Amino acid sequence: MFFHRIIFFMSLTSYSQELIVDDSRFCYDYTYSHLIIDFVLNEQKIIGSNTMHFQKKCEIDTFVIDLVSRMLVDSVLIANQKVSFVHKKNTVLIPNPLIDKDDFVISVFYQGQPQAAKRPPWEGGFVWSKDTNGLDWVGVACQMDGASIWWPTKDDLADEPDSLRMTFTVDKPYIVIANGKLQSVNDASNNKRSFSWLVKNPINTYNVTFNIAHYAHFNDTLNGNLGNLLLDYYVLPEHLELAKKHFLQVDSMLYCFENKFGPYPFYEDGYKLVETPYLGMEHQSCIAYGNQYMKGYLGNYPQDIDFDFIIIHETAHEWWGNSVSMKQKKDMWIHEAFATYAEALYVEDMYGYDKMLVYLNYQKKRIKNNHPIVSNLHLDTDMYYKGSWILHTLRTILRNDEQWFDILKGLQLRYKHKNIGTKDVVQYIESRCGYELTPFFNQYLLDNKLPVLEYFIEQRKHKYFLQFRWNASSVDFNMPLLVNLKSDIYKWIYPNSQWQELEIRHNTDTLLVAKDLFLINMLKVK
């Protein structure tokens, strides 16, 4: 997701503060889901069911399914037998469920009018819109609110269904585009059609989506790392020719990301861009696109770095967020820092290294340093822009691009289709580079303040000495640094928390640091 112009946003899955938290959630593993929905467009209503397959890991006293209280639950079935339930506080509780097998199936039948999005995608819900011809144009965005605002599910970031089928029924002539690949289209009663989509890979529940419109469609094939990757594009008919030109950048982007991060993670499910009535979202294998075919972010971009921001950023989430996913909302930086940094790597690939530095400095201006990045409350955009600069700084201090990109690919390979936390990322990078990086990450992720290089110049007889140290909150922080000791010549120094000195050839009022390569503050103390 993206927050270019968002000053404040609520914590991920803010509704969860009202959910009933029960240890029994850990007693069953989500393996498969079949979501069936009939859309009643003229009433902005849905009628449906979700059949969920689970694997029991321990005895269950109370079974918990998440669904907001504004939706009406008609019935709940376990092994096709109706059971009693209580629906309160956005949660469906099934007390004393009779589950005698390790693998079991629960179905929830429900209906209602889902909440409408006030400001999608940041304040989520259904987006009920019209195209220029007055036809319905409907979608959903719910990352900030959770999937259970519109369908019953185990809404747990750490437990994704291993695969998912969706059967969506809508009035003719509309079509429904969803995650995965289209399996069938069948006529239904009342002049409707049903569209069946299948996702063969694990998927975050908030990434499950649908798009309803009178879409035009075109496609292409990318010769990628794992063979042919199907690229599908669904756009409003009046934008068809424009989209065919504008979406040409998808090929170069995917080649770049496969080169930097490894194969696209969802070959079995394909890649889609779908025009939406909101700005965008990283829905897995079904990227929501609403940047109005503009360059940059709704027409804003630095210098001549004019790629379409929504296409690049949201697609980067296929690697960082959809394949490698957070376990808990406090680890959301893993999604956003790496996806925002991916923009800079795309710039490097397409425009060159110097332009990448221009773009990174464009991001740097948005860093606020008001709150720690690892937090359950995300109160600003630092997990994006500061996160990107943390990774850029780390690349600098490693001084080995081959190793750096091997690490990025290795993270993708090691944690493909898995949920991880901050500790997993830090330990993996340490294991690959051989450095102790916990103090580095503690400083940048767990504290809002940047490390400060304190320094002064001391003259003794006819010689000058640079005195320097790090002032940092993280214990044992000791990041190396490139400084300019004479005209156009930079040298590595190795500050730690203790004062060190280095003889220099001349006095200077200002110590020059390669600020394009590091995220730090500096303070001359004398």
C-alpha positions in Angstrom: 0.0 0.0 0.0 1.1 3.6 -0.2 0.7 6.8 1.8 2.3 9.6 -0.3 -0.1 12.3 1.0 -1.5 10.7 4.1 -0.7 12.6 7.3 -2.3 10.2 9.7 -3.5 6.7 9.3 -4.9 4.2 11.7 -3.3 1.0 12.8 -3.6 -2.0 10.5 -6.8 -4.0 11.2 -8.0 -1.4 13.6 -11.3 -3.3 14.0 -9.3 -6.0 15.8 -9.3 -3.9 19.0 -12.9 -5.0 19.3 -12.5 -8.6 18.4 -12.7 -11.3 21.0 -9.2 -12.7 21.3 -9.2 -16.4 22.2 -6.3 -18.8 22.5 -8.3 -21.3 20.6 -7.4 -19.4 17.4 -4.0 -21.1 17.6 -5.6 -24.5 17.6 -6.6 -24.7 14.0 -4.7 -24.1 10.7 -6.5 -22.4 7.8 -6.0 -24.6 4.7 -8.7 -23.8 2.1 -11.6 -21.5 1.6 -14.5 -21.3 -0.9 -16.1 -17.9 -0.8 -19.5 -17.7 -2.6 -21.2 -14.3 -3.0 -24.2 -13.1 -4.9 -24.0 -9.3 -5.5 -27.3 -7.4 -5.3 -26.0 -4.2 -6.9 -29.2 -2.1 -6.7 -29.4 -2.7 -2.9 -25.6 -2.5 -2.3 -26.0 -5.9 -0.6 -24.3 -9.3 -0.7 -25.7 -12.7 0.1 -23.1 -15.5 0.4 -21.2 -18.2 2.3 -17.7 -19.2 3.1 -16.8 -22.8 3.4 -13.5 -23.1 5.3 -11.2 -26.1 5.7 -9.0 -26.3 8.8 -6.6 -28.7 10.4 -6.9 -29.2 14.1 -3.7 -28.7 16.1 -5.1 -29.0 19.6 -8.4 -29.4 21.4 -10.9 -26.5 20.8 -13.2 -25.2 23.5 -14.6 -22.4 21.4 -14.3 -22.0 17.7 -13.8 -18.4 16.5 -14.6 -16.9 13.1 -14.3 -13.2 12.3 -17.2 -11.2 10.8 -18.3 -7.7 11.6 -21.5 -7.4 13.5 -23.3 -5.3 10.9 -23.5 -8.5 8.7 -26.2 -11.0 9.5 -25.2 -14.6 10.0 -28.0 -17.0 8.9 -26.4 -20.3 9.9 -23.2 -22.1 10.7 -22.5 -25.7 9.7 -19.8 -28.1 10.9 -19.5 -31.2 8.7 -22.8 -30.1 7.1 -24.6 -30.1 10.4 -26.1 -26.9 11.8 -24.6 -25.8 15.1 -25.4 -23.0 17.6 -23.4 -19.8 17.5 -23.1 -16.4 19.0 -22.4 -13.4 16.8 -21.0 -10.4 18.9 -18.2 -7.9 18.8 -17.4 -8.7 15.2 -16.9 -12.4 16.0 -18.8 -15.6 15.4 -18.3 -17.9 18.4 -19.1 -21.6 18.3 -19.0 -23.0 21.8 -18.1 -26.6 22.4 -17.8 -27.6 18.7 -18.0 -31.3 18.1 -14.9 -31.7 16.0 -13.7 -35.3 16.0 -11.4 -35.2 13.0 -8.1 -33.5 12.5 -9.3 -32.1 9.2 -12.7 -30.4 9.4 -15.0 -28.1 7.5 -17.0 -25.1 8.7 -19.5 -23.1 6.6 -20.9 -19.7 7.5 -24.0 -18.4 5.6 -24.5 -14.7 5.8 -25.8 -11.5 4.2 -25.9 -7.8 4.6 -24.8 -4.4 3.4 -21.0 -4.1 3.9 -19.6 -0.9 5.1 -18.9 1.6 2.3 -15.3 3.0 2.1 -15.1 6.6 3.2 -11.6 7.2 1.8 -10.4 4.1 0.0 -7.9 2.5 0.2 -6.9 4.1 3.6 -10.4 3.9 5.2 -11.7 0.7 3.7 -14.8 -1.0 2.6 -16.9 -1.4 -0.6 -16.4 1.2 -3.2 -19.7 1.7 -5.0 -19.1 3.9 -8.1 -20.2 4.5 -11.6 -18.2 4.7 -14.8 -18.6 7.5 -17.3 -21.6 5.7 -18.9 -23.4 5.4 -15.6 -22.7 1.7 -15.2 -21.8 0.1 -11.9 -18.1 0.0 -11.0 -17.6 -1.7 -7.7 -14.5 -2.9 -5.7 -13.2 -3.4 -2.2 -10.2 -2.4 -0.2 -9.8 -3.5 3.3 -6.1 -3.8 4.4 -6.6 -1.3 7.1 -9.9 -2.9 8.3 -9.5 -6.6 7.7 -11.2 -9.0 5.4 -13.9 -9.7 8.0 -15.6 -6.4 7.2 -17.2 -8.2 4.2 -16.7 -12.0 4.5 -16.5 -14.5 7.3 -13.0 -15.9 7.8 -10.2 -16.5 10.2 -8.8 -12.9 10.0 -5.3 -13.6 11.3 -2.2 -12.2 9.6 -0.2 -15.2 10.6 -2.5 -17.8 9.2 -3.3 -17.6 5.5 -5.5 -20.1 3.6 -3.2 -22.3 1.5 -5.6 -21.9 -1.5 -8.8 -20.2 -2.2 -11.8 -20.5 -4.6 -14.2 -17.6 -5.2 -17.6 -17.9 -6.9 -19.0 -14.5 -7.6 -22.4 -13.9 -9.2 -23.5 -10.6 -10.7 -26.0 -9.1 -13.1 -25.3 -9.3 -16.8 -23.5 -7.7 -18.6 -21.1 -7.1 -15.8 -18.0 -9.3 -15.2 -16.2 -10.0 -11.9 -12.4 -10.0 -11.8 -10.7 -11.5 -8.7 -7.5 -13.1 -7.5 -6.0 -16.1 -9.3 -7.1 -17.5 -12.6 -10.6 -17.7 -14.0 -11.9 -21.3 -14.0 -15.4 -20.9 -15.4 -18.2 -18.5 -16.3 -21.8 -19.9 -16.0 -25.2 -18.5 -16.5 -27.3 -18.2 -13.3 -30.9 -17.4 -12.6 -32.4 -13.9 -12.8 -30.2 -12.8 -15.7 -27.0 -13.3 -13.8 -23.6 -14.9 -14.4 -21.3 -16.7 -12.0 -17.5 -16.3 -12.2 -15.3 -18.8 -10.5 -11.7 -17.9 -9.7 -9.0 -20.1 -8.1 -5.9 -19.0 -6.2 -3.4 -21.8 -5.9 -1.1 -20.1 -3.4 -1.4 -18.9 0.2 -3.0 -15.5 0.3 -3.5 -12.8 3.0 -7.2 -12.6 3.7 -7.2 -8.8 3.3 -5.8 -9.3 -0.2 -8.9 -11.3 -1.4 -10.7 -9.0 -3.7 -13.3 -8.5 -6.5 -13.8 -5.9 -9.2 -17.1 -5.5 -10.9 -17.5 -3.4 -14.1 -18.2 -3.6 -17.8 -14.5 -4.2 -18.4 -12.5 -4.5 -21.6 -9.7 -7.1 -21.5 -6.4 -7.6 -23.2 -3.4 -9.8 -22.3 0.2 -10.5 -22.9 2.8 -13.1 -21.9 6.1 -12.4 -20.2 9.1 -14.8 -20.7 10.1 -14.8 -17.1 12.5 -16.7 -14.8 10.1 -19.6 -14.5 8.7 -19.6 -18.0 5.7 -17.9 -19.5 3.8 -15.6 -17.1 0.3 -14.6 -18.2 -0.4 -10.9 -17.9 -4.0 -9.8 -17.9 -5.3 -6.3 -18.0 -8.9 -5.3 -17.3 -9.8 -1.6 -17.9 -12.8 0.5 -18.7 -13.6 0.3 -22.4 -12.9 4.0 -23.0 -9.4 3.6 -21.7 -8.5 0.5 -23.7 -6.1 2.0 -26.2 -4.5 4.3 -23.6 -4.0 1.3 -21.3 -2.3 -0.8 -24.0 0.4 1.9 -24.3 0.6 2.9 -20.6 0.9 -0.7 -19.3 3.9 -1.4 -21.5 6.1 -0.5 -18.5 4.9 -3.7 -16.8 7.4 -5.8 -18.7 10.5 -3.8 -17.7 9.3 -3.7 -14.1 8.8 -7.4 -13.9 12.1 -8.1 -15.5 13.8 -5.7 -13.0 12.1 -7.2 -10.0 12.8 -10.8 -11.1 16.4 -9.8 -11.5 16.6 -8.1 -8.1 14.3 -10.4 -6.0 14.0 -13.6 -7.9 11.0 -15.1 -9.7 7.6 -13.6 -9.5 6.0 -15.5 -6.6 2.7 -16.5 -8.2 3.2 -17.9 -11.6 0.4 -20.4 -11.1 -2.0 -17.5 -10.5 -0.8 -15.1 -13.1 -0.5 -11.3 -13.0 -3.3 -8.8 -13.4 -3.8 -5.1 -13.4 -7.4 -4.1 -12.9 -8.7 -0.5 -13.2 -10.4 0.5 -10.0 -12.4 3.5 -8.7 -9.8 4.1 -6.0 -6.1 4.8 -6.2 -4.7 1.3 -5.8 -3.9 -1.7 -3.7 -1.6 -4.7 -3.8 -4.3 -7.4 -4.1 -2.4 -10.6 -4.8 -2.2 -11.5 -8.5 -4.9 -8.8 -9.1 -3.3 -5.4 -8.6 -5.8 -2.6 -8.2 -4.9 0.4 -10.4 -6.4 3.8 -10.1 -3.6 6.3 -11.0 -5.6 7.6 -14.0 -2.8 6.6 -16.5 -0.7 9.4 -15.1 3.1 9.5 -14.6 4.4 9.4 -11.1 1.9 9.7 -8.3 -1.2 11.3 -9.9 1.2 13.4 -12.1 3.8 14.2 -9.4 7.3 13.0 -9.8 10.9 14.2 -9.4 12.8 15.5 -12.5 12.3 13.1 -15.4 11.7 10.0 -13.3 8.3 9.5 -14.7 7.2 5.9 -14.2 3.7 5.1 -12.9 4.1 4.9 -9.2 1.1 2.8 -8.5 2.1 0.1 -11.0 5.6 -0.1 -9.6 4.9 0.1 -5.9 1.9 -2.1 -5.7 3.5 -4.8 -7.9 6.6 -4.8 -5.6 4.3 -5.9 -2.9 3.8 -9.2 -4.8 7.3 -10.0 -3.4 7.3 -7.9 -0.3 3.9 -8.3 1.5 2.1 -11.0 -0.5 4.8 -13.6 -0.7 7.0 -12.6 2.2 4.4 -11.4 4.7 4.3 -10.0 8.2 3.2 -12.1 11.1 1.9 -9.2 13.1 0.9 -5.6 12.3 4.0 -4.2 14.1 6.1 -5.8 11.4 4.3 -4.1 8.5 7.6 -2.3 7.7 8.7 -5.5 6.0 6.0 -4.9 3.4 6.4 -1.2 3.0 10.1 -0.5 3.4 11.1 -3.2 0.9 8.4 -2.1 -1.6 9.4 1.5 -1.3 13.0 0.6 -1.8 12.0 -1.5 -4.8 10.9 1.8 -6.5 14.5 3.1 -6.1 15.9 -0.1 -7.5 13.6 0.2 -10.5 14.8 3.8 -11.0 18.4 2.5 -10.9 17.6 -0.1 -13.5 15.8 2.2 -15.9 17.4 5.6 -15.3 20.8 4.9 -13.8 22.5 5.0 -10.4 22.7 8.8 -10.1 18.9 9.1 -10.8 18.3 6.5 -8.1 20.1 8.8 -5.7 17.9 11.7 -6.8 14.8 9.5 -6.2 16.0 8.4 -2.8 16.5 12.0 -1.8 13.0 12.7 -3.0 11.9 10.0 -0.6 14.2 11.3 2.2 12.4 14.6 2.3 9.3 12.8 3.6 11.0 11.2 6.6 9.7 12.5 9.9 11.5 10.6 12.7 8.6 11.1 15.1 7.8 7.5 15.9 9.5 4.1 15.9 8.9 2.1 12.7 8.2 -1.2 14.5 5.0 -0.5 16.3 1.3 -1.6 16.4 0.4 2.0 15.7 1.5 3.4 12.4 1.2 7.1 12.8 3.2 8.4 9.8 4.9 7.2 6.7 8.4 6.4 8.1 8.0 2.7 7.5 7.9 3.6 3.8 10.5 6.3 3.3 12.8 5.8 6.3 12.5 2.0 5.7 13.7 2.5 2.2 16.7 4.5 3.4 17.5 1.9 6.0 17.9 -0.6 3.2 19.8 1.8 1.1 22.2 2.6 4.0 22.6 -1.1 4.6 23.6 -1.7 1.0 26.2 1.1 1.4 27.9 -0.3 4.5 28.0 -3.9 3.1 30.1 -2.6 0.2 29.3 -5.6 -1.9 26.3 -5.3 -4.3 26.6 -8.9 -5.4 26.2 -10.0 -1.8 23.4 -7.4 -1.2 21.2 -8.7 -4.0 21.9 -12.3 -3.1 20.5 -11.4 0.3 17.3 -9.9 -1.2 16.8 -13.0 -3.3 17.6 -15.2 -0.4 15.0 -13.6 1.8 12.5 -14.3 -1.0 13.6 -17.9 -1.4 13.8 -18.7 2.3 10.5 -17.1 3.2 8.5 -17.6 0.0 4.8 -17.7 0.9 5.5 -17.4 4.6 4.7 -15.1 7.4 7.7 -13.6 9.2 8.7 -11.0 11.8 11.4 -8.4 12.2 13.6 -10.9 14.0 13.5 -13.2 11.1 14.7 -10.5 8.7 17.5 -9.3 10.9 18.8 -12.8 11.7 18.7 -13.8 8.0 20.7 -10.8 6.9 23.2 -11.3 9.7 23.7 -14.9 8.7 24.4 -14.0 5.1 26.7 -11.0 5.6 28.5 -12.2 8.7 28.0 -8.9 10.6 26.4 -8.2 13.9 23.5 -5.9 12.7 21.1 -6.1 15.6 22.4 -2.7 17.0 21.9 -1.2 13.5 18.3 -2.4 13.2 17.5 -1.6 16.8 18.5 2.0 16.2 16.6 2.5 13.0 13.5 0.4 13.7 12.9 0.6 17.5 13.9 4.2 18.1 12.5 7.2 16.3 15.8 9.2 16.5 18.6 8.9 13.9 22.1 8.1 15.1 24.2 11.3 15.4 27.8 11.6 14.4 29.4 14.0 16.9 32.7 15.5 15.8 35.1 18.3 16.2 38.5 19.4 14.8 41.4 19.7 17.3 44.7 21.4 16.5 47.9 20.2 18.2 51.0 22.1 17.2 50.8 22.2 13.4 48.6 19.1 13.0 44.8 18.7 12.8 42.9 15.8 14.2 39.3 14.8 13.6 37.6 13.6 16.8 34.4 11.6 16.2 31.9 9.2 17.8 28.4 7.9 17.5 25.7 9.2 19.8 23.0 6.6 19.5 20.4 5.0 21.7 21.1 1.5 20.5 23.8 -0.2 22.6 26.9 -1.1 20.6 25.9 0.9 17.5 29.0 1.2 15.4 28.2 1.8 11.7 31.1 2.7 9.4 30.9 6.0 7.4 32.3 7.6 4.3 33.7 11.0 4.9 35.6 13.5 2.8 39.0 14.3 4.3 40.3 16.3 1.4 38.9 17.5 -1.9 36.8 14.8 -3.7 38.5 12.0 -1.8 36.3 10.0 0.6 37.6 7.6 3.2 35.9 5.0 5.5 36.0 5.7 9.2 34.7 3.4 11.9 33.0 5.4 14.7 31.5 3.7 17.8 30.3 5.2 21.1 33.9 6.1 22.2 35.8 9.1 20.9 38.3 8.3 18.2 40.7 10.5 16.4 42.1 10.6 12.9 44.8 13.0 11.7 43.7 15.1 8.8 45.8 17.4 6.6 43.8 20.7 7.1 41.3 22.4 9.3 37.7 22.5 8.2 34.6 24.1 9.5 32.4 21.3 8.1 33.0 17.6 7.9 31.6 16.3 4.6 29.8 12.9 4.7 28.4 11.0 1.7 24.9 12.0 2.7 23.4 10.4 -0.4 24.5 7.0 1.0 23.6 7.2 4.7 20.7 8.1 6.9 22.2 10.0 9.8 22.4 13.3 11.7 25.6 15.2 12.4 26.6 17.6 15.2 29.8 19.6 15.5 30.2 19.7 19.3 33.1 22.3 19.5 
